[in-house]
C-alpha cells in the first residue's frame, strides 16, 4: 500500500474539481417580476434565465443534480431578437447615456403599478460595457455611458449585442454591484475549494498496487468528497453570483482538460503537464480571475471617470500539502501553472467572443469598479442622487439557486513522475486596487456631450 504523497511512479492526478449549476425552482416560460416577486424573470418573450435556470451552459435539476445543459452548441446558436425594440435604442452607438436617477424613477413606478420591468430597462438600453460615469449635480444625477445597440438572446439565457456578440449589461448585476461596493472593507469573490476534511482524507488515502487509472481517480474523488462554493459580499441567489461560479467552473474544466477550450492556442494545464513530463514535487496550483485594467482616467474636478482595459486576468499561486493534508502556499514558481494563466489572460478577449459567459463576468467586473467609484468617491452624495431600489434590490431581482457544495471530479495523465494536484481558486474582484490609481486629464469631457432630453421619462439617449 502507498499514500498519495509517495505515489509517483507513472501518473499525475488532478483530483479536485467542481461541478456546478444554477437553478430556479420556479417554472420556466413567460413570466414577469411583480413588486416583491421572486418569479423566474423573463422580459417580453426573451428569456433572462436559461434552461432549468442555467447560466453559461450549466444547469441543475430539482433534485440538485448538476450537469451541463444538453445540446450546448445548438442552444448557443438559437438567437432571438426582440420584435418590438425601439428603432432608436436598436441603433448602434459608441456612447449611449443612461441616467440612473431617471431609470430609478421608472423602475419605481413600474413596480408600484405591478407592471413588468421592460426589456430595455433590464438590459440598460443595450449597453455592451460601461466605460464612463458622469456626475451631474445640476440634474441631481449620475450617468453611466458606453457603447450600445440592439441585442439578441439564446436558449442558454445569454443576451448579447447583435453587432459585436458581446454580452449586454444587466440591471440586476448593476444593483448587486452597487450593493456590494457600499462596504469598502469587503471584496466580492467566489471560490470552489476542497474542504479541510476532504483534504485530510485525501492525504491519508491508500492506493492499491496495480489499480487502474479509473479506479484510482474514483478513489481520490471519493476522498475529497464535496467541495465548497464560497461567496463573499455578493448575494448568494443573484445572477452576479451565478456568473462568477459558472466562470470559475469553466476555467477549471478548461485547465483540467475536461472540455476543449474554443481557442486552439489554449492547451489545458494537463496537456502542458504531460508535455513537460511532470515534476518530482507534489504541488497544488491555484488559479483565480482578478481585475485587469489600465489606470483610471478622471476629470480634475472628479465629475467624470473613465474605465478602460481588458478587465480580467488569470493569476496563479503554487502550494504544497503538509502532513495534515492542508495546502500551504509557497513562494516557488510553478512555470506550467503560470504559462496556463498567461495563456488564458492573453486570449481573454477572444474567449469572451467564443463563450459569452466570460463577457458576462467582465461586465460584472466593470460594474464593480464603477460601483466602487460611485460609492467610495461619494458621487451619489455629490449629485444628491438617491437610488434606494438599486441599493437594495432583493425584492425585485430574479433569483438563482447557486449550489453550496459540489462533487469533486478527477483526471489523469501519464508523466515521468507523479504530481497530486488539488485545483482551487475562483474569482476575486478587488476593486480597491483599481480605484486607488488614476490619472487626471483636463481634456476628459467635464459633462456629457449630449443634452438631457426634456421628457423626464426618457432615461437614456
N, C-alpha and C positions, 0 to 999 in steps of 0.2 A: 504494500500500500504506500501511497505517497501523497503529500499535501500539495495544494496548488502552488505554493511558493517554490517547490523544487521540481515541479513538473515541467521540464524544459527540454525534452529530447527532440521533439519534432513538430510541435504545434504552438501556435499563438491563438489565444482565445480572447475574443471580445465578448464579455458576458454581462453587459449591462445594457439595458435599453428598454424600452419605452414603447408602449402602445398608448395612444391617446384618443380621446374623442370628445366631442361636444354635442350636446343634445338638448332638446326641449321636450317635455312630456306632453306639450300641447299639440294638437293636430296641425299638420301642415296644410297649406292651401291658402286661400284668400282670407286674410284677417286684418284687423286694424288695432292700433293701440287706442284705447279709450283712457279717459282721465283715471289714473290709478290702476290701469290694467297691466297685466303681465302676459298677454297672449303672444303666440308666435307672431312676430312683427313682419307684416307684408304690406307694402305700399302699392296701391293700384293693383296691377297684376304682376309686378316684378318681385320675385322672392328675395328677401333680405337674408333669410336663413335657408340653408341648403337642405338636401335630403336627410331626414332624421335629425335635423338640427345641426348638420355638419358645417364645418368651416375648413376650407383648404383641402377638401378631398378625404376627410376622415369623418366618421360618424359613430354613434353609439346607440344600441337598441334599448328598448325599455327595461331589459334585464341588466343593463350596464355593460354589455359586451362591446368592446371597442374594435373597430375594424375600418378598413379603407372603404370609401364609397365605391359601389360597383360601377363598372363601365366608366372609369375615371376620365379617360381621354375623350370618350363620347360626350360625357356631360360637359367637359370643358368647351367643346365645340358648339354646344347648343345655345347660341346667344339670342336674346330677345331684346328689342329696343322698345321703349315706351312709345305708345301710339299717339298720345296727346301731349307730347312735350312741346312747350312754347318755343316758337322759332327763334326768338331772341336768346333764350337760355341754351338752345342747341348750338348756337354759333360758337365756333372755336375762337378763343381769345387768349393772348398771353397774360392778361391781367384782368381778372374779374374781382370786384369788390363785394364783400359780404359784411353787412352791418350786424354786429352781434346784438345791439340794442333793439333794432327793428325785427330781427329774426326772433329774438326772445319774446317780443310783444305778440308776434303772430303765433308762435308756439303756445303761449299762454292762452290766447283767445281760442285756438282750436281745441285745446284740452278742456277748457271751461265749457265749450259748446259741445263736447264729446264728439268732435269730428276727427277723422284720421289725419295724422301728420302727412302732408303732401310729400310726394317723392322728391320734388325739387328741394324741399326743406331738409329731408333726411340726408340727401346727398350734396348738401351745401352748394346748390346751383352748379353742380358738375365740377367743382374744384378737383384738379389732379393732385396737386400738392399745395401746401401753404408756404409761401415764400416771404410774405410781408405781414407785419402787424402795425397798424396806424392808431395813434391816439388822437381823437378829435374832440377836445374839451368843449368847443362851442356847440357841438351836437350831442354832448354827453354820450359819446360813443367810442367804441373800439372796433376797428375794421380788420378783417383778415383778407388777404389777397393772394392770387396766384393764377397759374394757367387753368383754363376751364373749357368745358364744351359738353357735347352730348355724351350719353353713357348707354351701356347695354349690360344685361345680366345673363348668367347662365344657370344651369341646373345645380351647380355647386354653391349657389348663394354668393358668387363673386360678381361685383359690379365694377366695370372698367370703362375708361374713355374709349369712345368709338374711334377717335383719331389716333391715339397712341397705344392703347391697350393697357395703360397704367391704371391701377385701381383708383376710384374716386374717393374723396374724403367723406367720412360719415359723421353725422351729427352726434350719435351716441358715443363714438370714440372721442370726439371733441369734449363732450360733457365729462367723460371719465378722466380725460387728461386734466381738465380744469380742476376737478375734484382731487385728483392725486397730488397735484403740484401745490396745493394750498399749504402743505406741511413741508417746510424746507429741509427737515431732518430725515425724511423718508425717501428712499429710492424705489421707483417702480421696477419690479423684477419678477422673473419666473424661472424656476429650475425644476428639473426632474432628476431626483437624486436617490441612490440606494439608501435604505435605512441602516442605522447602526447595527441592528440585529441581523440584517441580511449580510452586511459586510463581515460581521463576526462569524456567521455560519460559513460564508464563502472562504474565509481564511483557514477554517478548520476542515474544509471539505477534503475527503479522501477519495482518490480516484483509483479505479482498478487497472492493473496492468492489462494491456491488450484491449481495453474498452474501445468501442467505436467512437468516431468523432461525434456522431449524432447523440449517442447516449451520454458522452462527456458534456456536451453543450447543455443537454436537458438537465443533467445533474447540477450544473452551475446555475442555470435559470431557476431551478427549484430552491437552491441555497440562497440566492439573492432575493427571491420572492418578490413581493410587491414593492415598487419604488414609489416615492412620494412626489406629488406635484406641489411645489411650494410657491405661493404667490405672496408678494408684499405690496401693500398700498392699493393695488387695483382690485375692484370688486370682483368676487370670485365667479359671478354668473354673467359677467359682461362680455360683449364681443371683443373688447380690447384684450381681456384675459384669454379668451379662446384663440385669438390670433397669436399671442405670444406662445402659448402652449403648442399650438399646431406648428408654428415655425420652428420651435425647438425640436419637436418630433421629426420634422422633415430634415432638419440639419443633421440629426443623429442617424437617420436612415441613410442619408447620403454618405456620411462619414464611415458608417459601418458596412456599406455596400449592400444593404437590403434592397435598395432601389437605385437604378441608374439615374444620375442627375441629368437634366435636359441639356447640359453643356458638356461636350466631349472633353474639354480641357480641364474637367473637374474629376479626376480619378478619386476613388474613395481612399480613406486612410488605410483600410485593409489592403487595398491594391498597392499603395506605397509601401506598406509594411512588408508585403510579400516580395516586392521588387528588391527592397533593401536586404531582406534576409533576417530581419528581426534584431534583437538585442539580447544581451546576457542579463539584463535587469528586468524585474517585474515593475512596470510603471503604469500610471493611471493618468493619461492626459485628459484635461478638462477643456471644453470649448464653450464659449458663450458669445452672443452677439451684443455689441455695445455701440454707442453713438460714434459717428464718423463725419464731422462737419468741419468746414472751414471756419475761421474766426468770424463771429457775428459782425455785421455792419450796422452802425447806428447813426442817426442824425444827432448832431451835438446836443440838441435840446431834449433828446430822448423820446421824440414824438414818432419816430419811425425806426423799426428794426427789420433787418433782412437776414433770412436764413438761407444758406447755400451749402452744397456738398452732397456726396453720395448718400449720407445719412447713417449707414450701418456698416460696421466692420465685424469680422470674426476674430476673436482673440483666444489665446490658449495659455494654460499653465500646467506644467507637469507635476506629478506627485508619485508617491510610493506608499505601499501598505506597510504599517508597522505590525508587530507581533500580535496585536489585538484585532487586527483587521481594519484599523482605522486609516483613512487616507491622510497623508501628510504632504503638504506642498513642498517642492524642492526648488532651489534656485538653478539647478542644472537645466540646460536646454534640451528639448526633445525636437530635433530638427524636422522629423517627419510630421509631427503634430503642427509645428509652425508652418511647414510647407502647405499642409492641408488648409489651415486657417487663412494663409495668404492667398491661396487659390480661390477660396470662396469669397474673400474680400474683393479681389481683383475682378471676379466675374459677377459681382452682386447686381450691377445694373442689368446685365443680360438675364440673370436669374429672375429678376423682377418681371421681365418681359415674358419669360417662359412659364413662370409659376407666380401668378398674381398674388398669392398668399404673402410672398416676401415683400411685394409692393405695399400690401396692406400693413405689414409690420413696419415698413419705413414710414407710412403715413402716421402710425401710432407714435413713432419716434419724433417725427416733425411736430405733431400736435403736442407732445410732451414738452418739447423745447419751447414752443410758442406759449404754452400754458405757464411754463416756468417764468418766462419773460413777463407775462401779464401779472402773475402772482407776486413775484419777488422784486419786480421793478415798479410795483404799485400802479399799473396802468389803469385798472378799474377805478381806483381812488382818484387818480389824476383826472380822469374823464367824468367822475361822479356817475359812473355807469353801474347799475345793479342788474345782476343776472341770476336770480335765485334758482330758477328752474334748470339752468345749466350747471350750477354749482352743486345742486342736489337733484340728481336725475333718476333716483331709484324708483320713482313711481311711474315713469313713462317710457323707459328704455326697454328693448327686448331682452329676454333672459336666455342664457345658455347654461347647460349643465356640464361644466368642466370637471373631469374626474379628479379626485384627490389622491388616488393610488392606482398604479398601472403595473402590469406584469413585466418582468424582465424578459429580454429576448437576446439570444446569443448567436455568434457567428464564429467560424473557424477557418483559418488558412494555414497551409504548411510553410514553415520557415526553418532556418537552420537551428535556431534556439527559441525558447518559449517566452512569450510575454502574456501575462494575465492582465487584462486591462478593464477597468471599470470606467465607462464613459459617463460623464456627468457634465453639467454646465447649464446653459439656458439663455436667458435674455436679461440684460441689466441696463436699464435706461437711466443712467446717472446724468441728469440734466445740469446739476450744479457745476460740473466742469465745463459744460458747453457755454452756459450763460455768464461764466466768470471772465471770459475773454472776448473782447470786441474791439473794433477799430471805428473811431469817429470819422465820418465822411460828410463834410459840409455840402457836397453835391447830392447826397441822398435826399430825394424829394421830401420836404418837410410836411407836405399834405398830399392826400390823394389827388391825382391829376384829374379824375372825373368828378364833376359836381354831384352833390346829393340830389336824387330825384325829389321833386316837390311832394309826391304822393308818399305819405308816411307808411303805407302798407308795402311799398316797394323796398325790399330788404337786400336786394342785390342789383348790381349794374356793371 
